[in-house]
């Protein structure tokens, strides 16, 4: 291998590495052209090495300058640009549950609330109806008391009137009986005569309409026990006329008169 081939083969030379060219005695090189070619090759190789080193040095220095300049520029840019904080990420929108999900979540609570509302409505209605019922009962009780008081007042007011009514009814019934049979007065007349039989004289006045009664009393007074002191005197008048006149006065047995005397007695008792 000759020296020229070694000098020209650059791929075995690493970066930043210098190769020393040994001194070679070109004793066997023939011709001056070969020597000049070798020298020229050696010179070219050295120039290439030198240029490579200079290029690397320049690149390194320029890179350093660029780096330094870049840092300065970066620092200047950082001084010029305003600092700012990154915008916060927007909060995610809340996810609202659907109606069905809400129903499932609150179904038991809603059911309890509905039951409570129903119970409350029931008790409210019950209490309201109780109050209305109490008011109604109180009103009815008041009306019953008023009715009872009116009944008592009515009884007290018409009790005395009932007495007079009874007298009126009795009088009417007696007159009806007299119309049917005038002898119904026979006991009354005989009782009156016997109560005053010891008098000196006696006139028994009877209505001429009571013919049967007149005949019956005449027959009674003709008995010896009356000693001829008693006589029957028929007079015109109402059907119930019956009077016994004597020296001490007159006893009136007339039904209407007796009824009126009874009414007067009731009135005096009231007064």
C-alpha positions in Angstrom: 0.0 0.0 0.0 1.5 3.3 -0.9 1.2 6.5 1.1 -1.1 8.2 -1.3 -3.8 5.7 -0.8 -3.5 6.1 3.0 -3.8 9.9 2.9 -6.8 9.8 0.6 -8.8 7.2 2.5 -10.7 9.6 5.0 -13.4 7.3 6.2 -11.1 5.8 8.8 -10.3 9.2 10.3 -12.6 10.2 13.1 -13.8 13.7 13.9 -11.4 16.1 15.7 -8.6 13.5 15.2 -5.3 14.4 13.6 -3.2 11.9 11.8 0.6 12.2 11.8 2.2 11.6 8.5 5.3 9.6 9.0 8.5 10.6 7.1 9.0 8.3 4.2 12.1 8.0 2.2 11.0 7.9 -1.4 14.1 6.0 -2.5 12.4 3.8 -4.8 10.0 6.3 -6.3 10.8 6.8 -9.9 10.3 10.0 -11.6 9.7 13.4 -10.4 6.1 13.3 -11.3 5.4 10.7 -8.7 7.1 12.8 -6.0 5.3 15.9 -6.9 2.0 14.0 -6.9 2.8 12.6 -3.4 3.7 16.0 -2.1 0.6 17.5 -3.6 -1.6 14.8 -2.1 0.0 15.3 1.2 -0.5 19.1 1.0 -4.1 18.6 0.0 -4.8 16.2 2.8 -3.3 18.6 5.4 -5.3 21.5 3.9 -8.5 19.4 4.2 -7.7 18.5 7.9 -7.0 22.1 8.6 -10.1 23.3 6.9 -12.1 20.6 8.8 -10.7 21.8 12.1 -11.4 25.4 11.3 -14.9 24.6 10.2 -15.6 22.6 13.4 -14.1 25.4 15.5 -16.2 28.0 13.7 -19.3 25.9 14.0 -18.6 25.4 17.7 -18.0 29.1 18.3 -20.9 30.2 16.2 -23.1 27.6 17.9 -22.0 28.9 21.3 -22.7 32.5 20.2 -26.1 31.4 18.9 -26.8 29.6 22.1 -25.7 32.6 24.1 -27.6 35.0 21.8 -30.6 32.6 21.9 -30.6 32.7 25.7 -30.3 36.4 25.8 -33.0 36.7 23.2 -35.1 34.3 25.2 -34.5 36.2 28.4 -35.4 39.4 26.6 -38.5 37.9 25.2 -39.5 36.6 28.6 -39.0 40.0 30.0 -41.1 41.6 27.3 -44.0 39.0 27.3 -46.5 39.4 30.2 -46.9 36.5 32.5 -50.3 34.8 32.4 -51.8 31.9 34.1 -53.4 29.2 32.1 -57.1 29.4 31.9 -58.8 27.0 34.2 -60.6 24.1 32.6 -64.3 24.7 32.4 -66.2 22.7 35.0 -68.3 19.9 33.5 -72.0 20.6 33.3 -74.0 18.9 36.1 -75.8 15.8 35.0 -79.4 16.0 36.1 -81.3 12.7 36.6 -84.2 12.0 34.4 -87.8 11.9 35.6 -87.8 8.1 35.9 -84.6 8.2 37.9 -86.1 10.9 40.2 -89.2 8.8 40.6 -87.1 5.7 41.5 -85.0 7.8 43.9 -87.9 9.5 45.7 -90.6 6.9 45.2 -90.5 5.7 48.8 -90.3 9.2 50.1 -93.1 10.4 47.8 -95.2 7.4 48.8 -94.7 8.2 52.5 -95.5 11.9 51.9 -98.6 11.0 50.0 -99.7 8.7 52.8 -99.0 11.4 55.4 -100.9 13.9 53.3 -103.8 11.5 53.0 -103.8 10.8 56.7 -103.6 14.6 57.4 -106.5 15.3 55.1 -108.5 12.5 56.7 -107.9 13.8 60.2 -108.6 17.4 59.1 -111.9 16.3 57.5 -112.7 14.2 60.6 -112.0 17.0 63.0 -113.9 19.4 60.8 -116.9 17.0 60.7 -116.6 16.5 64.5 -116.7 20.2 65.1 -119.7 20.5 62.7 -121.4 17.6 64.5 -120.8 19.1 67.9 -122.2 22.4 66.7 -125.3 20.5 65.3 -125.8 18.6 68.5 -125.5 21.8 70.5 -128.0 23.5 68.2 -130.4 20.5 68.5 -130.0 20.4 72.2 -130.7 24.1 72.4 -133.8 23.7 70.2 -135.0 20.8 72.4 -134.5 22.9 75.5 -136.5 25.6 73.9 -139.2 23.2 72.8 -139.4 21.7 76.3 -139.7 25.2 77.8 -142.4 26.1 75.3 -144.2 22.9 76.2 -144.1 23.7 79.9 -145.2 27.2 79.2 -148.1 25.8 77.1 -149.1 23.4 79.8 -148.9 26.0 82.5 -150.9 28.4 80.3 -153.6 26.0 79.3 -153.8 23.9 82.4 -156.5 26.2 83.8 -158.1 26.4 80.4 -158.3 22.6 80.4 -160.4 22.8 83.5 -162.8 25.1 81.8 -162.7 23.0 78.8 -163.6 20.0 80.9 -166.6 21.9 82.4 -167.8 22.9 78.9 -167.5 19.3 77.7 -169.4 18.0 80.8 -172.1 20.6 80.4 -172.6 19.7 76.7 -172.7 16.0 77.5 -175.3 16.5 80.2 -177.5 18.5 77.9 -177.3 15.8 75.3 -178.3 13.2 77.9 -181.2 15.4 79.0 -182.4 15.5 75.4 -182.3 11.8 75.3 -183.9 11.2 78.8 -185.0 14.1 81.1 -185.2 11.7 84.0 -181.4 11.9 84.2 -182.0 15.0 86.4 -184.3 13.2 88.8 -181.5 12.2 91.2 -180.2 15.8 91.2 -183.6 17.3 92.0 -184.5 14.7 94.7 -181.1 15.2 96.4 -181.8 19.0 96.6 -185.3 18.5 97.9 -184.3 16.1 100.6 -181.5 18.5 101.8 -184.2 21.1 102.7 -187.2 18.9 103.5 -187.6 20.4 107.0 -188.5 23.8 105.6 -192.0 25.2 106.1 -192.8 25.3 102.4 -191.1 24.5 99.1 -191.7 25.1 95.4 -189.8 23.0 92.9 -189.5 24.9 89.6 -188.9 22.7 86.6 -188.9 23.5 82.8 -192.2 22.7 81.2 -190.1 20.9 78.5 -189.1 18.3 81.0 -192.6 16.6 81.2 -191.4 13.2 82.4 -189.3 14.8 85.1 -192.2 17.0 86.2 -194.5 14.0 86.6 -191.9 12.0 88.5 -191.2 14.8 91.0 -194.9 15.5 91.5 -195.5 11.8 92.4 -192.5 12.0 94.8 -193.8 15.1 96.6 -197.3 13.7 97.1 -195.9 11.2 99.6 -197.0 11.7 103.3 -193.5 12.4 104.5 -193.5 15.8 102.7 -196.8 16.7 104.5 -198.1 18.6 101.5 -195.4 21.4 102.0 -193.8 20.8 98.6 -195.2 21.5 95.2 -194.0 21.3 91.6 -194.2 24.5 89.5 -193.6 24.1 85.7 -192.1 27.2 84.1 -191.1 28.2 80.7 -187.3 28.2 80.1 -184.4 26.1 79.0 -184.5 22.4 79.2 -182.2 22.3 82.2 -184.1 24.7 84.5 -184.3 23.3 88.1 -184.8 25.5 91.1 -186.0 24.9 94.6 -187.4 28.0 96.3 -188.2 28.2 100.0 -188.6 30.8 102.8 -184.8 30.9 103.3 -184.0 31.4 99.6 -183.6 29.6 96.3 -181.3 26.7 95.4 -180.5 26.6 91.7 -179.9 23.2 90.3 -179.9 24.3 86.6 -177.1 22.5 84.7 -175.9 25.7 83.0 -175.9 27.6 86.3 -173.9 24.8 88.1 -171.4 24.8 85.3 -171.0 28.5 85.5 -170.5 28.3 89.3 -167.8 25.7 88.7 -166.0 28.0 86.3 -166.2 30.9 88.7 -164.7 28.7 91.4 -161.8 27.9 89.0 -161.3 31.6 88.2 -161.2 32.4 91.9 -158.7 29.7 92.5 -156.4 31.1 89.8 -156.7 34.6 91.2 
